[in-house]
C-alpha cells in the first residue's frame, strides 16, 4: 500500500507562486507515474501534470509554461512549482501515484490552493 501526503498549499495573490510537495511512503517500487490533479466544487477532478520514473513530463494546456512538476526519487517526493498563478487555479490539489500495469491509483488527502487578491 502507498500513502501520499501533500503540503505547501495556501493563499497567494494572482501572479504569485507556490510550491507543493507530495511525500510518498509504503510499497513504492517498480514503474509508476506520479502526478498532480485539482478539483473545485461542482467540477470533475482534472489533470494538472504527471511525471514518470525517467522524468518524462506531461502538462495540462492550462498550466503549461507556468507550472513545473519535478521528482526526487531518493526522497520519494514529487513537487509542483506553480508560478504566475491565476484565480482559476484555485482548487484542492491532489497528489496521485499510478502503477501503470495494474492501473491502481493512490491519492493524497489534498491541499487547498487559493489565488485571490
N, C-alpha and C positions, 0 to 999 in steps of 0.2 A: 504494500500500500504506500501511497505517496500523500504527503501533506504539503500544502503551499500556503505561505503567509506573506501577504502583501503589506507594504508600508510606503510612506512617503507622500500620501495624498494630503490635500489641504486646500486652503483658499488662496487664490492667486489672481492678480489683475490681468486683464486682457493684454496680450503681448509679453507676458511674463513666462517663467519657466518653472517646471517641477521635474523631479527625478523620482520615479517609482522603483521600488525594489521588490523582488519576489524570491524568497528563500525556500528552497525545496528540501525536504527530508524524507527518509524512508527508503523504499526499494527503488533507488534510482540507478538504472543500468541500461545498457543496450542503446538502441537507436530511439530517440524521442525528439519531439518538437515542442518547444515552449513558445508561448505567445501571450499577448495581451488582448483582451476584449473589453468592451464597455457597454453599459446599458443604462438607459434612463427610463423612468416610469412610463408605461404605455408603449414602449418600443421594444423591438427584438434586440437581443444581445448581438453586437456586431464585432467583427474582426478589426483590430487595430494594427497589429503587427505580429509576425512569427519569426522564429529563428531556429535553425536546425543545429545538430551537433557540430557540423562543419562550418557553421557561421553563415549559411545562406539565409538571407533576409527577405521578407515579404511584407509590404505595407498596403494598407487601405489607401485609395487615392486621396481621401480627405485629409490624411495626415502626412502624406509623402512630402519630403522636404522639410518638415517641421519636427517630426518625431524620429528618434533613433533607438532601435532595440539592440541590446548587447547581452552577452552571456559570459559568465565567469564559471567555467566548468569545475575549477578547483574549489570554488565556494558553493557550487550548486545554486547559483543565483542568476536571475535574469533581471535586466534593468530596462526601463523605458525613460529615456530623456525626452522631455516634452518642452519644446520651445515655441515661441510665437503663439501662445495659447489663445484660443478664441472662446467666446461664450458657448458656442455649440459643442465644445469639447467637454463641457460639464457632464459628468456621468459617474457612475460607480465603475471603477476599473478592476477587472478580474484577471488574475494570472491563471494560465492553463498549461498543463503538461499532457501531451498526447503520445501514446505509444502507437505508431502507425500500423503495425502488424495486427494488433488486437483491436485497434480503434477505441481504446479505452481512454477516457479523458478524466483528468483530475483537476479540480478547481479550488482556488483560494477563496477566502471569505469576502474579498473585495475591499477596495479603499476608495473613499469619496474624493473626487476632484471637482472643485467648484471654481469656475472662472467668472469673476464678477468684479466690477469697479465699486 
